[in-house]
Amino acid sequence: MNTMLKKLFVFLFFVGIILVMVACSNNDDTSSGENEGGTDSGESEEPGESEGSDDAVTVHMAVFENDPEGQMEAARQRFNDEHDNIQLEFTPMSNDASQMHDQTVTQLSAGSDNLDIVNMDVVWTAEFAESGWLLPLDDLFTEDMQSNYIARQVDSVKYNEQTWAVPWFNDLHPLWYRTDLLEEYGYDVPETYEEAVEIAQHIQDEEGIQGFAMHWGRSEQLIVSFTEFLHAKNGDFFDEDGNVIINSPEAVEALQFMVDMMNEYEVVSPSAVGNSTPEDSRIPFTQGQALFNPNWGYVYSINQSDDSAVQDQTWVASNFMFEGGQKANSVGGWNFAISSSSNHPDEAWEVIEWFTTVENQKEMLINGGYAGTQLDIYSDEEVIEAAPYLDEYTKAFDDASVRPSHPQYSKMSDIAQSYIHQALSGDLSPQEALDGLAEDLENLE
């Protein structure tokens, strides 16, 4: 082969390679275009997932990891099926309210755009609003709309004469108890803690169970429980003028009684100081291992499930009082707010509107025990039939006990958790613990 033919051969060889590469590139582009539409990829959709339009906006909503009966996930799938313009994704948060608070603050303070809808405890409103982390909703959640909601839950979303969230979960922390055991041993539901301790001692000795299942670990749940004992003794954190009174004799007696329930009366297991979530105390109660369980409203539906050891054997009442005191059930509840860093506030509002409709709240209450905030669901015949406890549950709101409202509530709560937990663990006496707490609250800035 002469030199000219060799050069021509090499030239044609490289031209052929280039043509093959171009053809492959075109095939890849065609394949990519088909997959973006989601119709020619050969992959099937997950059951219950809506395909959505190509330009659908993704909205991220914070939720608890714990989802009784899977109702939050079922609601998310219903929303996505019904909306082409929005696809809702959940951002799971810890079941421990204290940890969830810290996770939420981390995202909000960083201005993250991965959290559009904030799932907010009733005690966080002042802090989050004061920090500028939320969008005001006065023009969206109007007074006419608010009139359809439980008033005390609406109050919890207001701060500085503005509305910052929409109530979606109406919650209370009353007493759940074993009806079968009280009946078997001839007891009525006791009125006072003193009576309750005597009954618990008797029945736990006979049945080999624990008198009280408590969540007294160092978390927000400890403040929930302590507030009930505190108010049952007519004590409080602050007086009407804002002065610190947490180390009053009444407060010290309340904390001392909690300590005595473990160490002297032995109706609360020492392991309770490690229980940081409601589930930690609910599980043994549902397993038939405890007589009393102060806990949130979701307990009823789980106790009624087919795998519950106490199906049809539990009921609800207000927590006990002390002689000369008052009954006290801590008020909870969760509210939906829009992050001020959200890139999709309009779509976030559309999600919140849908989640808080009467229809959706009714569905989630009947099937998952989520007690909604719309007034109409509490007179609905289907709801009453499915959740007969609601009549007694709503009566317990007459003994509502509210944790202190403070712009620095989370900091205050964290300090209080430390001192109270040290008293329960035996590291400080109740008087020492509350004296230290009082001093720190007075210096809180």
Summary of the structure (lengths in Angstrom):
residues: 445
radius of gyration: 28.0
end to end distance: 92.6
largest distance: 116.4
contacts: 1428
relative contact order: 0.15
helix: 49%
strand: 16%
